[in-house]
Amino acid sequence: DVSMDTWSYFHTCLVSVWLHRFYIYSAVAFGISLWIVIQFTTTRTKRKVTEPGTADKLGNGCVPPQAQEVHVAGVKVFYGSQTGTAKRFAKALAEAIASLNLPVEVINMGDYDPEDGLSEETSSRNICVFLVATYTDGQPPESVAWFCKWLEEAANDFRIGKSFLQGLRYAVFGLGNSAYVDHYNTVGRRMDRWLWMLSASRIMTWAEGDCNVAQSKHGSIEADFEAWKAKFLTRLQALCKGEKKPCSGKCKKGKCKSLGKQSKESSDNEHRTSEHENTEAEELFETSSEEEAGGTDSVIDVEDLGNIMGHMKKAKVLLLEEVWNGQVLTQLLMNCALFSGYKLIGSHSGVKLCRWTKSMLRGRGGCYKHTFYGIESHRCMEATPSLACANKCVFCWRHHTNPVGTEWRWKMDPPEVILQEAIEKHQNMIRQFKGVSGVKAARLEEALAVKHCALSLVGEPIMYPHINRFVRLLHQHGISTFLVTNAQFPEEIRRLEPVTQLYVSVDASTKESLRRIDRPLFKDFWQRFLDSLKALAEKQQRTVYRLTLVKAWNVDELKAYADLISIGKPDFIEVKGVTYCGESSASSLTMANVPWHEEVVSFVQELAQLLPEYGIACEHEHSNCLLMAHSKFQVDGEWRTWIDYGRFQELVREHEQSGGSRTFTAAEYTARTPAWALFGARERGFDPLDVRFQRKNKARDISGC
């Protein structure tokens, strides 16, 4: 029997193994012992090779690269100077570093592109040293303005990960004059803090030199620098030997405190740092806007007001006390907004430079409106005649630092003044990019002539009682108008004169979800919402629904969205994923609520199946946004979602000259959509005339628009 023979064979093998088990154990034990001996011998050999001998050691205490891992590949000394002192110090430091047999490079910050260059230093094993002076009114030298502007934007921009510069090792030495108490070494101190906020590692606490010989620790700024240089070189040699700790690790709010005993000199330095930090916080409430922002030409530009005001209860208290006294822009809000890159106008208006304007100036692509409608992003002005709003949306990137209200209760500035100041302030912000690395001269010149105005900066523009006069003024200047409303003012929508494109934000499709997401102030918000959509349907010019998808909040309401679309009958439907704006006590939104682009695509495809009169026309992947268009904009098989801006100006001029009797429709000023902007194109909405900039160390694109 075959089965019995097989069993007999296995039984014999098992018995044999059992009888010879002693020999098997011995063989295994011998193998393990041999492996241990080999590992021990190999480890000792490696130690002998890597152990620095007296013959191999260099003068700086660094071991030759062939014998040991390189802990410091080199040093880059960046300087920002107005009178030449920082440049002179940079050269002196470079000479001292070169004497240690280390590669060193001296770099003028004015000739350096931080956006492209600093991220590369995160893995280069270089040490970056920044020697920067503080100039008039606490501003950086002119050549350093862009470097500082970019660094602050990156540190405060929620779109850029807080670990963007993780791995970069740095030290900062500031040059200033303590006779100017309010602005002493502010540039160096802020630069140190911004680098720290982006997760760069200090190799030593920031230091400062004082031109005021009466207050200088060592008698002169040269002596201050020499004392710091000696400490830096000592620290550098320690790093060359492989010392791991960049500093004590006791870093809080941009300040670094050393462990253990500190010299009196170091303690004084920390004490002075603390005093300056406290003074800065106090100045937020006590100084004038010019003092805080460094004048009206300040180069500071932070993405949102909430980063400054969100954690300051005092700010909100003061704001509430003054807003209802007829002044939307309180002194406190002016201080914070100017510091944040907003240019405020009169008592209730504002203008700000969009990040897409900056991107297109450098040939790095335009916003989704460029892809969908053909605007020139570098010629677009983002503004509002009303900073107040009737909603407190959970995804508001202002973190609700702007005033809210259901009716106009404030002093009113004339539209002529608002427009004039808006254009002037916008042009001043554009001029700051002259000479900035990567900015295209031709586009910079074009940008000074505003061609488009996005009335969507903040608040509810349609609340402004003179909104029609303001819109007419824009058209008279040859500026197209893109006006956004939150669908709470139906009568104002009906009374609104023709604009290039009128948006209604449709953030939810049911009464309950709208209450949770928009958190409107009106008790009859849902009826106002529906009436606003009906008012939109009466418009003859281009109309748009703007849908913002919030994962786990409103992405499962397809049928309800389709019903709302049948009410307003918009020409276009923009669908974009919500942009996460950072933590805020005013909102429970997290990164988990941000849908991936492919999830947005799937939503749009499902929605399109419920709307036979609409098709998917365009896509802007970088903004996580898609455009659905009514079939009437598909002529002879080609989409015509772009705008003929010249033709629109002709039509609106005829309309005004006729006293409103000459009407016109959206179909009269369309233009063909280019192939690269269409949904399904290889470019996915990125203009091939530009070069896409891929940010390093960026795990996920949540940029939005």
Secondary structure, DSSP 4 states (H G I P E B T S, - for coil): -HHHHHHHHHHHHHHHHHHTHHHHHHHHHHHHHHHHHHHHHHHHHHHHHHSPPTTT--TTSPPPTTTS--S--EEEEEEE-SSSHHHHHHHHHHHHHHTTT--EEEEEGGG--HHHHGGGGGSS-EEEEEEEE--GGGPPPGGGHHHHHHHHHHHH-TTS-TTTTTT-EEEEEEEE-TTSGGGTTHHHHHHHHHHHHTT-EESS--EEEES-TTT-TTSSHHHHHHHHHHHHHHHHHHHHTT---SS-SEEETTEEE-SS---HHHHHHHHHHHHHHHHHHHHHHHS-HHHHHTSTT-----S-THHHHTT-HHHHHHHHHHHTTT-SS-HHHHHHHHHTT-EEETTTEEEE--HHHHHHHTTS---HHHHHH---GGGEEEEES---BS---TT-TTTT-S-B-SS--S----HHHHHHHHHHHHHHHHHTTTT-TT--HHHHHHHTS--EEEE-SSS-GGGSTTHHHHHHHHHHTT-EEEEEE-S--HHHHHHPPP-SEEEEEE--SSHHHHHHHH--S-TTHHHHHHHHHHHHHT--SEEEEEEEE-TTTTTT-HHHHHHHHHHH--SEEEEEEPPP---BTTB---GGGS--HHHHHHHHHHHHHH-TTEEEEEEEGGGTEEEEEEGGGEETTEE--EE-HHHHHHHHHHHHHTTT-S---GGGGEEPPPGGGBTT-TTTT--TTS-----TT--------
